[in-house]
Amino acid sequence: MNSKGISNFLHPIGLMQYEEIFKIKGYDIESDFPNLDEDDLNQMKISNKEHRRLILEAAQVYQPSEYFEVFSWLRGNGLDYYFTNFVNSDIDTLRSASDLEVNENTLHDLEIHLPSHRKRLREAVSNLRKKHKTDFEKVITIGYWGRPNELKDSPHDFLCVRATLKSRHPGDPKFEDLEFMVDSGSDVVTLKPELFARLHLDYIAPIKSRGVHTTVDKDLYKAFLVFGQDTEIEVEAITEKYNSVGNRVIQQFRHMIGGQSHIWLQADSSVSSDSGDSETRRHASFDEASTSQDICLGETSKAQDDVHSSTRLIPQAKSTSEVFEKQESSTVDSIPQ
């Protein structure tokens, strides 16, 4: 890495006279600067007390530049040898790197000739684009792995999310914050019986709720769910022993599922959620070093056998905590149907 990083650190505090000694002693990577201490200054023979104070104070608040982020990205992909070529080509931010079209002309300009390095750059840019797409998306809410009271005896954890259930009764609108299980085997929202009367939900019609082994008469109601601060959707709900959201809700969002959390993202507005296009249900990775792993589907819980025997809730696989350490994510093509 050239001296631009050192300049970014020393120039704002007016101590560019130390640029050369920083380079000679190897303090030439921006990640070095936040960790500078008295011993480091002794190694560089910087004895002026005021200068030492300025350097150490600057080190405590230093934030690596976008320029350094490009270097770190290249180094993480084994391509830091080409860093100067990237800078000379004005590719000095991660945004410009993610916009890079990796074609023959680009590779020639960057002087990347080895076949393995060319392939490595294509993969690095592709992963960076995925990460940036997620970074700039609107996070609606964050769910979690949990075990609701109705399934407390289950050997598995389940994906859960909190949302506000609302009615729009003209005389007495009500709302209530609730925990919902994420149920990929059902189309409708299910609610505990007491909620219908308490929130004055609007009645729609009687329906037949069909499971694998039984068909049960149910009443269908209209309600509204608010996810996060302001994402409100209209839903149809039936009574059940537990609160859950089904596919009609799930498919109105994009999802990232990791070992500790479930991020609900705004759906791709360019594709209708009713179109069946898998892009509306595609799951991005938490970071560019994602790990591919299937989400395990568990057996129907005892609490739902009598009504929704076909329902499949999404439990946490036993190996998930090992695979997703430190919030590493699974890249999943779609929530299982």
Beta strands, then each sheet from edge to edge (+ up, - down):
strand 1: 139-146
strand 2: 158-166
strand 3: 175-182
strand 4: 189-191
strand 5: 202-210
strand 6: 215-227
strand 7: 231-239
strand 8: 244-245
strand 9: 253-257
strand 10: 261-266
sheet 1: 4+ 7+ 6- 2+ 1- 10+ 9-
sheet 2: 4+ 7+ 6- 2+ 3- 8-
sheet 3: 4+ 7+ 6- 5+
end
